[in-house]
Amino acid sequence: MNPSETVQQQDDTSSQQMSFADALQLAIRLHQSNQFEYAEDIYRQLLAIAPEHPDLLHFFGFLRHQRGYAEEGAEFIKQALVIVPDYIDAHNNLGNIYLQTGHPDLAEPCFRRVLELNADFSSAYANLGIALKEKAHFHEAVIFLLKAIDLEPDASHHYQNLANVYRHLKNYESAVEMYRKTIAMNPLDSNAYRKLCMTFYAMREQEQCVEVLKEWLRHEPENPIAQHLWSSYTNESIPARASDAYVRQTFDGFAASFDGVLKRLDYQAPFLVHSALQQVQPDPETWHLLDAGCGTGLCGTLVRGHVKHLVGVDLSPKMLERAQVREVYDELVEAELTDFLHSHKGSYDAITCVDTLCYFGDLSVAFYASAKALKTNGWFIFTLEKLIATDQQEGFHLHLHGRYSHTEDYVRALLLAAGFQVCTIDTAVLRTESREAVTGLVVSAQYNKAS
């Protein structure tokens, strides 16, 4: 490493020479202001000069994680720790990567090492508490989160993290107190309102849920999540489908931790759709497949080898960034699903749709649009959450978690009306949620204009 070497910075009008130290500080500032592409370009130039600079390795590693390359990012940070074994921030950020990617068992020793090096590092107490919660060590998690609050009493997120643990312990009164504390400190904290509603619902206090939503909407009357949950809790003005704004905001906020969370939930839906696709014998030499609502690309990774051309479409740009990292799609498009389908008439041999239609109540528009986008005899393979039919129910229901479930009879009737022949409708467990199995429908239907 030779820190005296210089880095060339180009712009439209001039070429400038910067010292290594100045260039690193510039990259860090760009990084911290979320200008990731510019920061990465400078980091890479600096790595060519000083490949063993610990700060550079640490910051570059965390940037790669933020851009969706978590495993690569962790390796760079581990290189920094080989050079400086007591690098506190590197241990903490390595733990954060493991935590966000669903490995609390690997995260825990990172945070414990931070606390060995600095017993007053409040974030490490909080992060360790979260890791222990993910491992279901709830009582120990409470101890560390209380310590984080003691060291940093003005940080509202510590109270929310503690409330999350109390909720798992079914200590609902304490959870309510902590969520209320969070909201008092940060009246625009969407997660705190949502989880407070969930807690009151678990306490069977439906009126309190509605009061919380009223308070939330007073602070943010246009918040799409608050509006959607108002409908689900009050059964007033049930929308035919979740709004674009609701879906985009929900999944943009979920993108960084999406794969890790689903791993903890034993998420089976992509594998079930992949298996159903294999049953219809796709042609890898000719087939064009649309992964509708592709998210981070979990299904795309599975189906890539079965088709010639793979397109992913999603409303969330943050999810699409994660899907891009997988390098399995020929095209990725940010668009509303039915609009996209209507504009691609007769384009696909198959459409797969994993846990996307659960954000639609009325499925007729989505089914007709899918039929329009398929070639004759094309396949439509998708999952839904299953609703048990009753005499009083329509074919779908909006639940308090914001998703819709559907009856098998409703799904079958609409598919037939849209021109599909139903091949199979299987009942299967899609994932676990709050330690309960989420039962769904796995549907395979073939489009035939003459049907």
C-alpha positions in Angstrom: 0.0 0.0 0.0 1.3 3.4 -0.9 -1.1 6.1 0.4 1.0 8.8 -1.3 -0.2 7.6 -4.7 -2.9 9.7 -6.4 -6.2 8.9 -8.0 -7.6 10.6 -11.1 -11.1 12.0 -10.9 -12.8 12.8 -14.2 -15.6 15.1 -14.9 -17.0 16.8 -18.0 -14.5 19.6 -18.1 -11.3 18.6 -16.3 -9.1 16.0 -14.9 -8.0 16.3 -11.3 -5.4 14.5 -9.2 -6.5 13.6 -5.6 -4.5 12.1 -2.8 -5.4 8.6 -1.7 -6.7 9.9 1.7 -8.9 12.6 0.0 -10.2 10.1 -2.5 -11.2 7.6 0.2 -13.0 10.3 2.2 -14.8 11.4 -1.0 -15.9 7.8 -1.7 -17.1 7.4 1.9 -19.1 10.6 1.6 -20.7 9.5 -1.6 -21.4 6.1 0.0 -23.1 7.6 3.0 -25.2 9.8 0.8 -26.4 6.7 -1.1 -24.5 7.6 -4.3 -23.4 4.0 -4.6 -22.3 3.8 -8.2 -19.9 6.8 -7.9 -18.6 5.5 -4.5 -17.9 2.1 -5.9 -16.0 3.5 -8.9 -13.6 5.3 -6.6 -13.3 2.4 -4.1 -12.3 0.1 -7.0 -9.6 2.6 -8.2 -8.3 2.7 -4.6 -8.2 -1.0 -4.3 -6.0 -1.2 -7.3 -3.5 1.0 -5.4 -4.0 -0.4 -1.9 -5.6 -3.8 -1.9 -4.9 -4.4 1.8 -6.1 -1.1 3.2 -8.5 -2.2 6.1 -10.8 0.9 6.0 -11.1 0.6 2.2 -11.9 -3.2 2.4 -14.5 -2.6 5.1 -16.4 0.2 3.4 -16.2 -1.5 0.0 -17.4 -4.7 1.5 -20.4 -3.1 3.1 -21.2 -1.2 -0.1 -21.2 -4.5 -2.1 -23.7 -5.9 0.5 -25.9 -2.9 0.1 -25.9 -3.4 -3.7 -27.1 -6.9 -3.2 -23.8 -8.9 -3.2 -23.9 -9.9 0.5 -21.5 -12.9 0.3 -18.9 -10.9 -1.6 -19.3 -8.0 0.8 -18.8 -10.2 3.8 -15.5 -11.6 2.3 -14.1 -8.1 1.9 -14.9 -7.2 5.5 -13.3 -10.5 6.7 -10.2 -9.5 4.8 -10.2 -6.2 6.7 -10.5 -8.1 10.0 -7.5 -10.4 9.1 -5.4 -7.2 8.8 -7.0 -5.5 11.9 -8.5 -8.1 14.2 -9.9 -5.6 16.6 -11.7 -3.4 14.0 -14.9 -2.7 15.9 -17.0 -1.3 13.1 -16.0 -4.1 10.7 -17.1 -6.7 13.3 -20.4 -4.8 13.7 -21.1 -4.5 10.0 -20.2 -8.1 9.3 -22.8 -9.0 11.9 -25.3 -6.8 10.3 -24.7 -8.5 6.9 -25.3 -11.9 8.5 -28.4 -10.7 10.3 -30.0 -9.2 7.2 -29.3 -12.3 5.2 -30.9 -14.7 7.7 -27.8 -16.0 9.6 -28.3 -14.9 13.2 -26.1 -17.7 14.3 -23.2 -16.1 12.5 -24.2 -12.6 13.5 -24.2 -13.3 17.2 -20.4 -13.9 17.7 -19.7 -10.7 15.7 -21.7 -8.5 18.0 -20.3 -10.3 21.1 -16.8 -9.5 19.9 -17.7 -5.9 19.5 -18.9 -5.7 23.1 -15.7 -7.4 24.2 -13.8 -4.6 22.5 -16.2 -1.8 23.6 -18.6 -2.4 26.4 -20.4 0.9 25.7 -21.3 0.3 22.0 -25.1 0.7 22.1 -25.7 -0.5 18.5 -24.0 -3.7 19.2 -26.2 -4.4 22.2 -29.2 -3.7 20.0 -28.0 -5.8 17.2 -27.1 -8.7 19.5 -30.6 -8.4 21.0 -32.1 -8.7 17.5 -29.9 -11.7 16.6 -31.0 -13.5 19.8 -34.6 -12.7 19.1 -34.2 -14.4 15.6 -32.8 -17.4 17.4 -35.8 -17.4 19.7 -33.6 -16.6 22.8 -36.2 -14.0 23.8 -35.4 -13.5 27.5 -31.7 -13.0 26.8 -32.6 -10.6 23.9 -34.6 -8.4 26.4 -31.4 -8.0 28.5 -29.3 -6.7 25.7 -32.0 -4.4 24.3 -32.6 -2.8 27.7 -28.9 -2.1 27.8 -29.0 -0.5 24.4 -31.8 1.8 25.7 -29.8 2.6 28.8 -26.9 3.7 26.7 -29.0 5.5 24.0 -32.3 6.5 25.5 -33.2 8.9 22.6 -33.1 6.2 19.9 -36.7 5.2 19.1 -35.8 2.1 17.2 -34.4 0.4 20.4 -37.9 0.6 22.0 -39.5 -0.9 18.9 -37.0 -3.7 18.8 -37.7 -4.4 22.5 -41.4 -4.3 21.8 -41.0 -6.9 19.1 -39.4 -9.3 21.6 -42.1 -8.7 24.2 -44.7 -9.5 21.5 -43.0 -12.9 20.9 -43.1 -13.5 24.6 -46.8 -12.6 24.6 -46.1 -9.9 27.1 -48.5 -7.7 25.2 -48.9 -4.9 27.8 -45.1 -4.2 27.7 -45.0 -4.4 23.9 -47.8 -1.8 23.7 -45.9 0.4 26.1 -42.7 0.2 24.0 -44.5 0.7 20.7 -46.3 3.8 22.2 -42.9 5.1 23.3 -41.5 4.6 19.7 -44.5 6.5 18.2 -44.2 9.3 20.7 -40.6 9.8 19.7 -41.2 9.2 16.0 -44.8 9.8 14.9 -44.0 8.8 11.3 -42.7 5.3 12.1 -44.9 3.1 9.9 -43.6 -0.2 11.4 -44.4 0.9 14.9 -48.1 1.7 14.0 -48.4 -1.6 12.1 -47.0 -3.7 14.8 -49.0 -1.9 17.5 -52.1 -2.8 15.5 -51.0 -6.5 15.4 -50.4 -6.5 19.1 -53.8 -5.1 19.9 -55.3 -7.7 17.6 -53.6 -10.5 19.5 -55.1 -9.0 22.6 -58.5 -9.1 20.9 -58.9 -5.4 21.2 -60.1 -4.6 17.7 -61.3 -1.1 18.7 -57.8 -0.2 19.8 -56.5 -1.3 16.4 -58.8 1.1 14.7 -57.8 3.9 17.1 -54.1 3.3 16.2 -54.9 3.5 12.5 -56.8 6.8 13.1 -53.8 8.2 14.8 -51.5 7.1 12.0 -53.7 8.6 9.3 -53.8 11.9 11.2 -50.0 12.1 10.9 -49.9 10.6 7.4 -53.3 10.8 5.7 -51.8 9.7 2.3 -49.7 6.8 3.6 -50.7 3.9 1.4 -49.9 1.2 4.0 -52.1 3.0 6.6 -54.9 3.3 4.0 -54.7 -0.3 3.1 -54.6 -1.6 6.6 -57.6 0.7 7.5 -59.6 -1.3 5.0 -58.4 -4.6 6.3 -59.2 -3.7 10.0 -62.5 -1.9 9.4 -63.8 -3.8 6.4 -64.6 -0.4 4.9 -64.0 0.3 1.2 -62.2 -3.0 0.5 -60.1 -2.3 -2.6 -60.3 -4.8 -5.5 -56.5 -5.0 -5.2 -53.7 -3.4 -3.2 -52.6 -0.1 -4.6 -49.4 0.3 -6.6 -48.2 2.7 -3.9 -48.8 0.1 -1.2 -47.0 -2.7 -3.0 -44.1 -0.5 -4.0 -43.6 1.0 -0.5 -44.0 -2.3 1.2 -41.4 -4.1 -0.9 -38.9 -1.3 -1.4 -38.7 -1.3 2.4 -38.4 -5.1 2.6 -35.9 -5.6 -0.3 -32.6 -5.6 1.7 -33.8 -8.3 4.1 -36.3 -10.1 1.9 -34.3 -13.3 1.2 -33.1 -13.6 4.7 -36.6 -13.2 6.2 -38.1 -15.8 3.8 -35.3 -18.2 4.6 -36.4 -18.1 8.2 -40.0 -18.6 7.2 -39.1 -21.9 5.3 -40.5 -20.3 2.1 -41.6 -23.0 -0.3 -43.7 -21.1 -2.9 -40.9 -20.7 -5.5 -40.0 -24.4 -5.3 -43.6 -25.4 -5.6 -44.0 -23.3 -8.8 -40.8 -24.6 -10.2 -42.0 -28.2 -9.6 -45.3 -27.4 -11.3 -43.4 -25.9 -14.3 -41.3 -29.0 -14.7 -44.5 -31.1 -14.9 -45.6 -29.3 -18.1 -42.2 -30.0 -19.8 -41.0 -26.6 -20.9 -38.7 -26.4 -23.9 -35.3 -24.8 -23.0 -34.6 -24.2 -26.7 -37.7 -22.1 -27.5 -39.8 -21.1 -24.5 -40.2 -17.4 -23.4 -41.2 -17.2 -19.7 -42.5 -14.2 -17.7 -41.7 -14.2 -14.0 -44.6 -12.0 -12.9 -43.9 -10.2 -9.7 -40.4 -11.5 -9.7 -39.2 -9.8 -6.5 -35.6 -10.6 -5.8 -35.5 -13.4 -8.3 -35.9 -16.5 -6.2 -38.1 -18.2 -8.7 -36.1 -16.9 -11.7 -33.0 -18.7 -10.4 -34.9 -22.0 -10.3 -36.6 -21.7 -13.8 -33.7 -20.2 -15.7 -32.4 -23.5 -17.0 -35.8 -24.6 -18.4 -36.4 -21.7 -20.8 -34.7 -19.8 -23.6 -35.7 -16.3 -22.6 -36.6 -15.1 -19.1 -38.3 -11.8 -18.3 -39.0 -10.4 -14.8 -41.4 -7.7 -14.0 -42.1 -6.0 -10.6 -43.4 -2.8 -9.2 -40.5 -2.4 -6.7 -37.3 -0.9 -8.0 -35.5 -2.0 -4.9 -36.5 -5.6 -5.4 -35.5 -5.4 -9.1 -32.0 -4.3 -8.0 -31.7 -7.5 -6.0 -33.0 -9.6 -8.9 -30.4 -8.0 -11.2 -27.6 -9.3 -8.9 -28.7 -12.9 -9.6 -27.8 -12.4 -13.3 -30.5 -14.9 -14.5 -32.9 -12.6 -16.4 -32.7 -11.5 -20.0 -34.8 -8.5 -19.1 -36.0 -6.9 -15.9 -38.9 -4.4 -16.1 -40.3 -2.0 -13.5 -44.1 -1.9 -14.2 -47.5 -2.7 -12.9 -48.3 -6.3 -13.7 -51.6 -6.0 -15.6 -50.4 -3.0 -17.6 -47.4 -5.0 -18.6 -49.4 -8.0 -19.6 -51.8 -6.0 -21.7 -48.9 -4.5 -23.6 -47.3 -7.9 -24.5 -50.0 -9.8 -26.4 -49.2 -13.4 -27.2 -45.6 -13.0 -26.1 -45.0 -15.9 -23.6 -45.1 -19.7 -23.5 -45.5 -19.5 -19.7 -46.1 -17.1 -16.9 -45.1 -17.9 -13.4 -46.4 -15.8 -10.5 -45.2 -16.6 -7.0 -47.1 -15.0 -4.1 -48.0 -11.9 -6.2 -51.7 -12.4 -6.8 -52.2 -12.4 -3.0 -52.2 -8.6 -3.4 -55.2 -8.9 -5.8 -58.7 -9.5 -4.4 -60.7 -9.6 -7.6 -58.5 -11.8 -9.9 -60.5 -11.3 -13.1 -58.4 -8.5 -14.5 -55.2 -10.3 -13.8 -56.4 -13.5 -15.3 -57.7 -11.9 -18.5 -54.5 -9.9 -18.8 -52.4 -13.1 -18.4 -54.5 -14.9 -21.0 -53.8 -12.0 -23.4 -50.0 -12.2 -22.8 -49.8 -15.9 -23.4 -49.5 -17.8 -26.6 -52.2 -20.3 -27.4 -51.6 -23.4 -25.2 -49.4 -21.3 -23.0 -49.1 -22.1 -19.3 -50.1 -20.0 -16.3 -48.6 -21.3 -13.0 -49.1 -19.4 -9.8 -49.7 -19.5 -6.0 -52.4 -18.0 -3.9 -53.2 -18.1 -0.2 -56.2 -20.5 0.4 -59.5 -19.3 1.8 -62.0 -21.8 3.1 -65.4 -21.1 1.5 -68.4 -20.3 3.7 -72.0 -19.4 2.6 -71.5 -15.8 3.6 -68.2 -15.2 1.9 -67.2 -13.9 -1.5 -64.5 -15.7 -3.3 -61.7 -13.6 -1.7 -61.0 -11.9 1.7 -58.6 -9.1 2.7 -56.8 -10.1 5.9 -55.2 -8.0 8.6 -51.7 -8.6 7.3 -52.8 -6.8 4.1 -52.9 -9.9 1.8 -55.9 -11.5 0.2 -56.8 -15.2 0.2 -59.1 -16.9 -2.3 -61.4 -19.9 -2.5 -60.6 -22.7 -4.9 -64.0 -22.5 -6.5 -63.6 -18.8 -7.2 -60.2 -19.3 -8.8 -61.4 -22.2 -11.0 -64.5 -20.2 -12.2 -62.5 -17.1 -13.1 -59.8 -19.1 -14.9 -62.4 -20.9 -17.0 -64.1 -17.5 -17.8 -60.8 -16.1 -19.0 -60.2 -19.0 -21.4 -58.0 -21.3 -19.4 -58.3 -25.0 -18.9 -57.5 -25.9 -15.3 -54.9 -28.6 -15.1 -54.2 -28.8 -11.3 -55.1 -26.9 -8.2 -53.1 -28.4 -5.3 -53.1 -27.4 -1.7 -49.7 -26.9 -0.1 -47.9 -25.0 2.7 -46.3 -21.9 1.2 -44.3 -20.8 4.3 -44.7 -20.4 8.1 -45.8 -17.1 9.6 -45.9 -16.4 13.4 -45.0 -20.1 13.7 -48.2 -21.1 11.8 -48.3 -22.8 8.5 -49.7 -20.6 5.6 -51.7 -22.9 3.4 -51.9 -22.0 -0.3 -53.1 -23.1 -3.7 -50.6 -24.0 -6.4 -52.4 -23.6 -9.7 -51.4 -24.8 -13.2 -53.7 -23.7 -16.1 -53.3 -23.7 -19.9 -54.7 -21.0 -22.1 -56.8 -22.1 -25.1 -58.6 -19.5 -27.1 -61.3 -22.0 -28.1 -62.0 -23.1 -24.5 
